[in-house]
Amino acid sequence: MKIENTKAQMRKGVLEYCILSILQHGDAYTSEILSQLKDAKLLVVEGTVYPLLTRLKNAGLLEYRWEESTSGPPRKYYDLTETGKIFLNELNTTWSELVEAVNLVTNNKSTEK
Amino acid sequence: MNKTININLGGIFFHIDELAYQKLKRYLDAIRKSLSDDPQGRDEILNDIELRIGELLSERIVNERQVINESDIDEITKIMGKPEDYLVDEELFEDQQSYRPTSSSKKLFRDNEDKFLGGVCAGLAHYFGIDALWVRILWLILVFFFGTGILIYIILWILIPVAETTAEKLQMKGEPVNISNIERKIREEFQDVSSRVKDGVNSATERVKNPEFKRNVENRAKSGIQEIIDTLGKILITIFNIFGKLIGALLIFIAAITLIALIFGAFSWGSIEMLGFGNDYVHYPPFFFDSVIPTWLLLVFTFLAVGIPFFVLFMLGLRILSNNVKSFSTTTKLSLLGVWIIALLGLGFAGINFATQKAYDGVYNQTEDIVLTPTDTLKIKMVGDENLSNRKELRRNYGYESVYDKDVQKLYSTRVYVDIKTTDKENAFVKIRKESEGNNRLTANKDAESIEYQFNLNDKNLLLNGYFLSNFKNKFKDQSVDITIYLPVNTIIYLDNSTRSFLNDVDNIQNIHDRDMPKNYYKMTENGLECLNCNEAIFGDDYKEKNGSFNLKLDENGLKIKVNDNNKNAEVNIDETGMTIE
């Protein structure tokens, strides 16, 4: 088992949650989402995000609109749908539960030692 | 110096040099392939990726006349990631099937959780969306009615991978297979192949049509031709791959048929042997007889000598068709080779053994007097034994039969040759010459002597056996019995009809053919037998020409009519000199 694979797997798991979280403050176009994720060091390469965005959109959690750009190709602006917002709320609770649980487990282990 | 190409990425125009263009195209193709599990979302994702690449490139370009080169593309691929990175773990989305119904297609895996043997049936059941029980019943029917079920099962066992990860297990149980899905899958496969061929052809023709190419032909002839050859090579390889698969399928087909035949042969031979039909029904190759190596071992050798090469062919075919099949380990390869060589040597040894058994001819002679009263007519008859052979008619042939004489298995043969000759001696006698082959003169002679042959003189009847018996192991030693009846001059004999097929070149004055001789009376003269009551029609041509009462001959020399009646001769000749009458 490669450590790289596990790391990538962990990151991919939270990626979906993070994309939705970025959009909760308002719409953003692809490059903005990418740069935020990159700044947070959640992303090594951009490729992973495109299929995720498409699937979230197909799942009805996201919607998008086109906007012309002066410096380059037209931009795709993504925004949360109503279902997306509900979905995100649920994920928020799950996430805090998960963090608590993981902390509990990892701290327990360190005290035992 | 590099050619540049104009491309459109997300609606923006770019100058890109040729090598960079090819690199970018390869990259996008690789992504397209790694996303092929999701054909509908794929185009959208690719579109997004193209847009992003366009965006990244336009950030890098300061001057509109700037050309994108290979290093730019390298930078971009570093940012975007390798094609594998585009694969989203299926598990993340597996529970969302309700709103993306077409994005996953079912795959055939073996089901290790619900398995009977290898999980093939359960896997097929998942694939077709039916209960595994039905598949198993179908398989049993196949096994009983055609027997091929076993072999197909083994092939599938080897070819189909087992579902190991959760993703694979879910994929195994995925959406039901319906006609439109099958059709879509086939179309995709076909498009993949045809687009590869088309791409190859297009890039080749593009090169030829390009005016720049023509202008630079002289300088670049070498590399240009080389590139065309490369492209042609790629097309050839694609075509060759398709043919390779066909050849692989053919190999599997041929090898499988041979193996099935072998297995069935071995099975039926085994049951016949066990049920004790034995040698009457099974025809072994000649050298299986009287061999130092036991028959069953020779059969195993034959099975291995034929079976192993076909098994190897079979595995080869499987490997051509599927990369899943692993090659044999070196140990397996070597032991297969070793077993095969041993089997060949065994068969070769048996062959040499068989050949040497026939190396020498052996003969055993015996002579017996028969007492005759000179005035008697001797009737010569051939007799058979109905208790031994089940053939209705007694006649000479080259076949053999296995018979039981007092519960001992023996060889029954009718290779008996009868000749009648004149002798100076006062008494008639019969000479019996028995022949056999053997691996040395002594055993050949002994085998010849062991041939059982009898005749009887009963009143005025000479009863010759129309058959002989021998040890069954001597089946292929070309054994035969020659009988010569020596008669003093003036003895009168009658040949019974039963002698018809046994007479062998009997000398007679009238040149009558052996098969016409029976049912007539003959008198022994110094020059052989003379027929006393024969119809002239059966006389030989040579005799008729010389002694016949009427003879007409028409050939290239002319016409010749000859009449011969009680020492009065008349002859008419018509030839190129005219007509003469004597």
HADDOCK unambig.tbl for C-alpha pairs under 7 A between the chains (distance, minus, plus):
assign (segid A and resid 45 and name CA) (segid B and resid 79 and name CA) 5.39 0.50 0.50
assign (segid A and resid 45 and name CA) (segid B and resid 80 and name CA) 5.09 0.50 0.50
assign (segid A and resid 45 and name CA) (segid B and resid 81 and name CA) 4.69 0.50 0.50
assign (segid A and resid 46 and name CA) (segid B and resid 79 and name CA) 6.13 0.50 0.50
assign (segid A and resid 46 and name CA) (segid B and resid 80 and name CA) 4.47 0.50 0.50
assign (segid A and resid 46 and name CA) (segid B and resid 81 and name CA) 6.22 0.50 0.50
assign (segid A and resid 47 and name CA) (segid B and resid 80 and name CA) 4.75 0.50 0.50
assign (segid A and resid 47 and name CA) (segid B and resid 81 and name CA) 5.33 0.50 0.50
assign (segid A and resid 47 and name CA) (segid B and resid 85 and name CA) 5.96 0.50 0.50
assign (segid A and resid 47 and name CA) (segid B and resid 86 and name CA) 5.16 0.50 0.50
assign (segid A and resid 48 and name CA) (segid B and resid 85 and name CA) 5.51 0.50 0.50
assign (segid A and resid 48 and name CA) (segid B and resid 86 and name CA) 4.75 0.50 0.50
assign (segid A and resid 48 and name CA) (segid B and resid 88 and name CA) 6.98 0.50 0.50
assign (segid A and resid 50 and name CA) (segid B and resid 45 and name CA) 5.84 0.50 0.50
assign (segid A and resid 50 and name CA) (segid B and resid 48 and name CA) 6.87 0.50 0.50
assign (segid A and resid 50 and name CA) (segid B and resid 49 and name CA) 6.97 0.50 0.50
assign (segid A and resid 51 and name CA) (segid B and resid 45 and name CA) 5.88 0.50 0.50
assign (segid A and resid 51 and name CA) (segid B and resid 86 and name CA) 6.65 0.50 0.50
assign (segid A and resid 51 and name CA) (segid B and resid 88 and name CA) 6.83 0.50 0.50
assign (segid A and resid 54 and name CA) (segid B and resid 41 and name CA) 6.81 0.50 0.50
assign (segid A and resid 54 and name CA) (segid B and resid 45 and name CA) 6.44 0.50 0.50
assign (segid A and resid 59 and name CA) (segid B and resid 99 and name CA) 5.89 0.50 0.50
assign (segid A and resid 59 and name CA) (segid B and resid 100 and name CA) 6.92 0.50 0.50
assign (segid A and resid 72 and name CA) (segid B and resid 55 and name CA) 5.55 0.50 0.50
assign (segid A and resid 72 and name CA) (segid B and resid 58 and name CA) 6.15 0.50 0.50
assign (segid A and resid 73 and name CA) (segid B and resid 10 and name CA) 5.46 0.50 0.50
assign (segid A and resid 73 and name CA) (segid B and resid 11 and name CA) 6.09 0.50 0.50
assign (segid A and resid 73 and name CA) (segid B and resid 12 and name CA) 6.11 0.50 0.50
assign (segid A and resid 73 and name CA) (segid B and resid 51 and name CA) 6.41 0.50 0.50
assign (segid A and resid 73 and name CA) (segid B and resid 54 and name CA) 6.65 0.50 0.50
assign (segid A and resid 73 and name CA) (segid B and resid 55 and name CA) 6.12 0.50 0.50
